[in-house]
Amino acid sequence: MKKLFFSKLQAAVSAGFLLLASAHAQGDAGFRSVALPGDDERVTGVYCSSAQACVIATNVFGGAGHLYATDGKKITATLLTGDSKLAESLGTLGEIGFTGLSKVGNRLIAQVEGAGGSFVSASGDFTQAASWSAVKIGTLSGGGTFGLNQQMGMGVREDRWVHFLFRDTYESNDAPGPGALWTPLWSPVAPSVPSNFEALKKADPKLCDSDPGVSISPRLTQAAYVAPDLALIVYPSGARNQRGSDTPGVCISSDGGKRFSHVEFAGIGEDYGPLGVTCLNSSKCYAYGGLDFAPESAFIYFTGDAQKGAASSWTKAKLPTLREDTKFRNLFFAPDGVHGWALGWSGSGDALLLGSSDSGSSWKDLTSSIRALAPSGRLHSGFAFDATHVWIGGEKGLLLTTGN
């Protein structure tokens, strides 16, 4: 009898350890706060070169954003401040913010809000201020400026660069810098680029005619996906405040942004198209939405054959029961491509965190794991160095992480 009791106890303990390990890997436990210098900053991007060496991007409504370094316990350095002095050096006025981070080649690039004609990047040790530089991105062919628009992504292949900016994309055979010459590449809503878009559309009805950009406040952190090697570029279609006539879905390019094909998401109401997209590689991509008081607008779609463009197949993921005013604003995965997190908020500002352990086919609600740390926080960004080192960023200086 005693032997049977201890056998059952041992089995129960083993099951408990397995459950705890699974929960920790999925982000169900172990979150802690990392304090930012100010509580008025929105954390819009995270990138880690190791579990203890990360860069944090922020923006501030009406103020200067920052790039910070952290070891996972505290902010160790202020790398760059988007104050008026920096803005002036980039040829603009006021102050600028940062809305994301992406690795392109050996450089880490910070997407800029408020100075579309800038190139903010680092090489070497990203956690050192000396590694970072901010310069003018170059000259626009035919004159004009890049304006104050938000940068959404950048990639390079064989010395050809593509710059994805709100409403427009550009290409250059020069590396970003003061001497680079950029040419408009794609913006199909009038005045359209390329200029013969109507003829191209007539020959190929699946060609996208949606603006490359969705206008939602606060600024989106995954408004477009640009592969570092330009193997794939994706942006939403049929979304709220987006110009063009495409139905809800995505626009996909596999030729470096020269042409985008439309894929429709069946069953999505007009004006409820996705607000954000992200990809793990040139095949596996995700698109998500979420608007106030529109239950059918909160969804996650995924595909495993994005490189097929207009012929790619997208499937609606299985979600837990959600409030009708749920808004997804960021989705990210660990390098294993299996463990993923989707975040945003419900209502006017209740934090929302979902997790997946099947590559995004289905999701469960993990919000309880962070509610005590983010009782009233809208979430905007995330990053997973691996399945146990996870970062989440939000408003009011909210920065959470797991792992040792």
C-alpha positions in Angstrom: 0.0 0.0 0.0 2.8 2.4 1.0 4.7 1.5 -2.2 1.6 2.2 -4.3 1.2 5.6 -2.6 4.8 6.7 -3.2 4.6 5.5 -6.9 1.5 7.7 -7.4 3.2 10.6 -5.6 6.3 10.2 -7.8 4.1 10.2 -10.9 2.2 13.3 -9.8 5.5 15.1 -9.0 6.9 14.2 -12.4 3.7 15.3 -14.1 3.9 18.6 -12.2 7.5 19.2 -13.2 6.6 18.5 -16.9 3.6 20.9 -16.6 5.8 23.6 -15.1 8.5 23.2 -17.7 6.0 23.4 -20.5 4.3 26.4 -18.9 7.7 28.2 -18.5 8.7 27.4 -22.1 5.4 28.8 -23.3 5.7 32.0 -21.1 3.1 31.0 -18.5 5.4 31.7 -15.6 8.5 33.7 -14.6 7.9 37.1 -16.0 9.5 40.1 -14.2 9.7 43.8 -14.9 12.7 45.7 -16.1 12.4 49.4 -15.2 12.8 52.0 -17.9 14.1 55.5 -17.1 10.7 57.0 -17.8 7.1 55.8 -17.5 5.9 57.8 -20.5 7.6 55.6 -23.1 6.0 53.0 -25.3 8.2 49.9 -25.9 8.0 49.3 -29.6 10.8 46.9 -30.3 13.2 44.4 -28.8 16.2 42.6 -30.3 18.7 40.3 -28.4 22.0 39.1 -29.6 22.3 36.9 -26.5 20.1 36.2 -23.6 21.8 38.9 -21.6 22.4 41.5 -24.4 19.4 43.2 -25.8 18.4 46.5 -27.4 15.1 48.2 -26.6 13.3 50.7 -28.9 10.8 53.2 -27.6 8.7 56.1 -28.8 6.9 58.9 -26.8 3.8 60.7 -27.8 5.0 64.3 -28.5 8.5 63.5 -27.3 11.8 61.8 -28.0 12.1 58.1 -28.3 15.2 56.1 -27.2 17.3 53.1 -27.9 18.4 51.4 -24.7 20.7 48.4 -23.9 19.7 45.9 -21.2 21.2 42.8 -19.6 17.7 41.5 -18.7 17.9 43.0 -15.2 18.2 46.7 -15.7 18.8 49.3 -18.4 22.6 49.4 -18.8 23.0 52.3 -21.3 21.1 54.8 -23.4 22.3 54.2 -26.9 20.5 57.0 -28.8 17.9 59.7 -28.0 15.6 61.0 -30.7 15.7 64.6 -29.5 15.6 67.8 -31.5 19.4 67.8 -32.0 19.3 64.4 -33.6 16.2 65.3 -35.7 17.9 68.4 -37.0 21.0 66.4 -38.1 18.6 64.2 -40.1 17.0 67.1 -41.8 13.7 67.3 -39.9 12.2 69.2 -37.0 10.9 68.3 -33.6 11.6 64.9 -32.0 11.6 61.4 -33.4 10.7 57.9 -32.1 11.5 54.4 -33.0 9.0 51.7 -33.9 10.9 48.5 -34.3 14.2 46.7 -34.8 15.4 44.4 -37.5 18.6 42.6 -38.4 19.8 43.2 -42.0 23.1 41.5 -42.8 25.5 42.5 -40.1 23.6 45.6 -39.1 20.8 46.1 -36.6 18.4 48.8 -38.0 16.0 50.8 -35.9 12.8 51.8 -37.8 12.1 55.5 -37.3 8.9 57.4 -36.9 9.1 61.1 -37.7 12.1 61.1 -40.1 11.6 58.8 -43.1 14.8 60.0 -44.7 17.1 58.7 -41.9 19.1 55.6 -41.5 19.6 54.6 -37.8 21.7 51.4 -37.5 24.5 49.7 -35.6 27.2 47.1 -36.3 29.4 45.3 -33.9 28.3 45.2 -30.3 24.7 46.5 -30.5 24.6 47.3 -26.8 27.3 49.9 -27.1 26.4 53.5 -27.9 29.6 53.8 -30.1 28.2 51.2 -32.4 25.2 53.3 -33.4 24.9 56.0 -36.1 22.2 58.1 -37.5 22.6 59.6 -41.0 20.5 60.8 -43.8 19.4 57.9 -46.0 20.1 59.7 -49.2 18.4 61.6 -52.0 15.1 60.9 -53.7 15.3 60.7 -57.5 13.4 63.6 -59.1 13.5 65.7 -56.0 11.2 65.8 -53.0 11.6 64.3 -49.6 10.8 61.1 -47.7 8.8 63.2 -45.3 8.0 62.4 -41.6 6.6 59.0 -42.5 7.1 55.9 -40.5 9.7 53.4 -41.7 8.4 49.8 -41.8 11.3 47.7 -43.1 14.4 47.4 -45.1 16.3 44.7 -46.9 19.1 44.1 -49.4 20.0 41.6 -52.0 23.1 41.8 -54.2 23.7 45.4 -53.4 20.0 46.3 -54.2 18.3 47.9 -51.2 14.6 48.3 -50.7 13.2 50.8 -48.2 9.6 50.3 -47.1 8.1 53.5 -46.0 4.5 54.4 -45.1 2.5 54.7 -48.4 5.6 54.1 -50.6 8.5 51.8 -51.2 11.9 52.8 -52.7 14.9 51.0 -54.2 18.6 51.9 -54.5 21.8 50.4 -55.8 23.6 52.4 -53.2 24.0 51.5 -49.5 21.9 53.8 -47.3 23.7 57.0 -46.5 24.0 60.6 -47.6 25.2 59.7 -51.1 22.6 57.1 -51.9 20.0 57.7 -54.7 16.5 56.2 -54.2 13.9 55.6 -56.8 10.1 55.1 -56.1 9.4 51.4 -56.5 5.7 50.6 -55.5 2.7 52.6 -54.5 -0.3 51.6 -56.7 -2.8 54.1 -55.4 -2.8 57.3 -57.5 -0.4 58.8 -58.3 0.6 55.2 -58.9 4.1 53.7 -59.1 4.8 52.1 -61.4 3.2 54.6 -63.8 1.7 51.9 -66.0 0.0 50.2 -63.1 -3.5 50.2 -64.7 -2.2 48.3 -67.7 -0.4 45.8 -65.4 -3.5 45.4 -63.4 -5.6 44.7 -66.5 -3.1 42.0 -67.5 -3.0 40.5 -64.0 -6.2 41.1 -62.0 -4.5 39.6 -58.9 -2.1 42.4 -58.7 -2.5 44.4 -55.5 -3.9 47.9 -55.6 -3.8 48.7 -51.9 -1.6 51.3 -50.3 1.5 49.9 -48.6 0.5 51.2 -45.2 -2.3 51.2 -42.6 -3.0 54.3 -40.6 -3.9 53.2 -37.0 -3.1 55.0 -33.8 -0.9 54.2 -31.9 1.6 53.4 -34.7 1.7 49.7 -35.6 5.0 47.9 -34.9 4.5 45.1 -37.6 2.7 47.1 -40.4 4.8 45.3 -43.1 7.3 42.4 -43.3 10.5 42.9 -45.3 12.8 39.9 -45.4 16.4 40.9 -44.7 17.4 39.3 -48.1 14.3 40.6 -49.9 13.1 37.0 -50.6 9.6 38.1 -49.4 7.8 41.3 -48.7 4.3 41.3 -47.2 1.8 43.9 -46.2 -1.9 44.0 -45.2 -4.8 44.7 -47.6 -8.4 45.8 -47.0 -7.7 47.2 -43.6 -9.2 50.2 -41.8 -8.0 53.5 -43.1 -6.2 51.9 -46.0 -6.5 53.3 -49.5 -7.3 50.9 -52.4 -10.0 48.5 -53.4 -8.5 45.1 -52.4 -10.6 42.9 -50.1 -9.2 41.9 -46.7 -6.1 39.8 -47.0 -2.4 40.4 -47.8 -0.2 41.7 -50.6 2.9 39.5 -51.3 6.0 40.1 -53.3 8.7 37.5 -54.0 10.6 39.6 -56.5 12.0 42.2 -54.1 9.0 44.5 -54.1 8.6 45.0 -57.9 5.2 43.4 -58.0 2.7 42.5 -55.2 0.0 39.9 -55.6 -3.2 39.9 -53.6 -4.5 37.0 -51.4 -8.0 37.3 -50.0 -8.9 36.0 -46.6 -12.4 34.6 -47.0 -15.1 35.5 -44.5 -13.5 38.7 -43.3 -15.8 41.7 -43.3 -15.1 44.8 -45.4 -12.7 47.2 -43.7 -11.6 44.5 -41.3 -8.5 43.4 -43.0 -5.3 42.6 -41.0 -3.4 45.4 -39.3 -0.1 43.5 -38.9 2.0 40.8 -40.6 5.2 39.0 -39.8 7.1 36.1 -41.2 9.5 33.5 -39.8 11.0 32.8 -43.3 10.0 33.0 -46.9 7.4 30.3 -46.4 5.8 30.7 -42.9 3.9 34.0 -42.3 1.2 35.3 -40.0 -1.4 38.1 -40.3 -3.6 39.4 -37.5 -6.2 42.1 -36.8 -8.4 43.6 -34.1 -10.6 46.7 -33.9 -12.9 48.1 -31.2 -16.3 46.5 -30.9 -15.8 44.3 -34.0 -15.5 40.7 -32.9 -15.0 39.4 -36.4 -11.9 41.7 -36.8 -9.9 39.8 -34.2 -8.2 37.0 -35.9 -4.8 35.3 -36.7 -4.2 33.8 -40.1 -1.1 31.7 -41.0 0.5 30.1 -44.1 3.3 27.7 -44.8 3.7 28.6 -48.5 3.9 32.4 -48.7 6.5 32.3 -51.4 3.7 31.2 -53.8 2.3 34.7 -53.7 -1.3 34.8 -55.1 -1.4 31.0 -54.9 -0.5 30.8 -51.3 -3.0 29.3 -48.9 -3.9 30.9 -45.6 -5.7 29.3 -42.7 -7.5 30.9 -39.8 -6.0 29.9 -36.5 -8.0 28.5 -33.6 -8.3 31.2 -30.8 -9.6 31.0 -27.3 -12.8 32.9 -26.4 -12.0 36.6 -26.7 -13.7 39.9 -25.8 -15.4 41.6 -28.7 -13.0 44.6 -28.5 -9.8 42.5 -28.7 -6.9 44.0 -30.6 -3.8 42.1 -31.6 -0.8 44.3 -32.2 2.3 42.0 -32.3 3.1 38.4 -33.0 6.5 36.6 -32.6 8.1 33.2 -32.3 11.1 31.6 -30.7 13.7 30.4 -33.2 12.2 26.9 -33.0 9.2 28.2 -35.0 7.0 26.2 -32.6 6.5 28.4 -29.6 4.8 31.7 -30.3 3.2 34.7 -28.6 0.5 37.1 -29.7 -0.2 40.3 -27.8 -2.2 43.4 -27.7 -5.1 44.5 -25.4 -8.8 44.3 -24.8 -11.2 47.0 -23.9 -9.5 50.4 -23.4 -6.3 49.0 -22.1 -6.4 45.5 -20.5 -3.2 43.6 -21.4 -3.7 40.6 -23.7 -1.2 37.7 -24.2 -1.8 34.5 -26.1 0.6 31.6 -26.6 1.0 28.8 -29.2 3.0 25.6 -28.9 2.0 24.2 -32.4 3.5 26.8 -34.7 0.5 29.1 -34.6 -2.3 26.7 -35.5 -4.0 27.2 -32.2 -3.6 29.7 -29.3 -4.3 29.8 -25.6 -4.8 32.7 -23.2 -1.7 33.4 -21.1 -2.8 36.9 -19.8 -3.0 35.7 -16.2 0.8 35.2 -16.2 1.4 39.0 -16.7 -1.7 40.6 -15.3 -0.1 41.4 -11.9 2.8 43.1 -13.7 0.6 44.8 -16.3 -2.8 45.4 -14.7 -3.6 48.2 -17.2 -1.1 48.1 -20.0 -1.5 48.0 -23.8 1.1 45.7 -25.3 2.9 46.6 -28.5 6.1 44.5 -29.0 7.8 41.2 -28.2 10.9 39.1 -28.9 12.0 35.6 -28.0 15.7 34.8 -28.0 14.6 31.2 -27.4 11.6 29.5 -25.9 12.5 30.5 -22.3 13.9 34.0 -22.8 10.9 36.1 -23.8 10.4 39.8 -23.9 7.2 41.9 -23.9 6.9 45.6 -24.3 4.0 48.0 -23.8 2.9 51.5 -22.8 3.8 53.4 -19.6 7.3 52.1 -19.7 6.2 48.4 -19.5 9.0 46.0 -20.2 8.8 42.3 -19.1 11.1 39.4 -19.5 11.5 35.7 -18.5 14.5 33.5 -18.0 17.6 33.9 -15.8 
